[in-house]
Structure formats: C-alpha cells, structure tokens
Amino acid sequence: MKPPAPAEDPVVESIRANIVFEKMIASVLSVAAVSGAAHLLVSIAASGLSPSAIGSAFLSAATFTLLFFFTAFAGAVAVGVPLFLQLEKRKVRAAWPYAVAAFLVSLAFLAAAGAAPGFEAPWRAAYLVPGVAAALLFARKMRPFWRAAERAEQASAAAIVRLH
C-alpha cells in the first residue's frame, strides 16, 4: 500500500483546484439566481404591472443575471482559483481575501463597461453586492474543508516525536 500523497503533489493540487472551482461556481449560480430575482422585483416595482413593463423587467433581469454569471465565472477562473492556491500555500483560510478580490473584479468590470459607481450614479454601488455575496457564500462553503485541513495539520504536527 502506498503512503498518502504529500500536499504539494500536483495531482492533489489539481483536485483541490477542481473542488474550489466547483464551490465557486455553485456560489456564483446561487447568488446570480437571487440577484436576478431581486432585479426583477425591483424593476417590476419601478415600472408597474403592465405586460410590456413585466416583459421589459424580465429581459432586464435576465440580462443582468447572465452578465453577472459570465463575469463571475471569468473572475473565478482568472482570479479566484489562483488566489485560493496562493492563499492555501500560505495557510490563509479566511473570507476577506475573496471578498476583496470579488469587489475589485466587480469594480473593474463595471469600470470597463462604463457603469462604475460614482457621484453621478451612487446607486450603481449595488452592482458590487452580488460579487461580494458570492465570495462570502464561497467562504462559507469552504469552511468545513478549511477546518479539516487545519485538523490534519495539527495531527501531523502532533505525530512528530522528539527524543532528547
């Protein structure tokens, strides 16, 4: 029987990256659905209950949801997984780095799209909330994995016996 693979093994690192990516995308999908529903309700409340207003609100919410999903997907691939791998090497297991990264990715996308929050449109800051919410949900889903890693590190550290 072979001993377990070390944590630095490329196969183990690849498996961790796949699990992290899965958790990120699950968080993004959940937040995209909730934020799309909220966008739909706000749009209907603002425009009324006529059939054309409901259709317009639905298209607006669907566009927002798809745009958020694609942006968050790209952010997870380009920033989220590499960030996790670097933080895991340093044993930083907290939600705040992911929330800051999501905030910055959301802000960069909004700035590139010409819709960044500012003095003329402070309400656009609400567009930053779904990204940060997805990051916090991801951290919540990763907490059991982080605890297990900490327990494994403590167990391996306790197994070292020094003879003087």
PyMOL commands that set and color helices and strands:
alter all, ss='L'
color gray80, all
select helices_A, chain A and resi 10-47+51-89+96-113+122-158
alter helices_A, ss='H'
color red, helices_A
deselect
rebuild
show_as cartoon
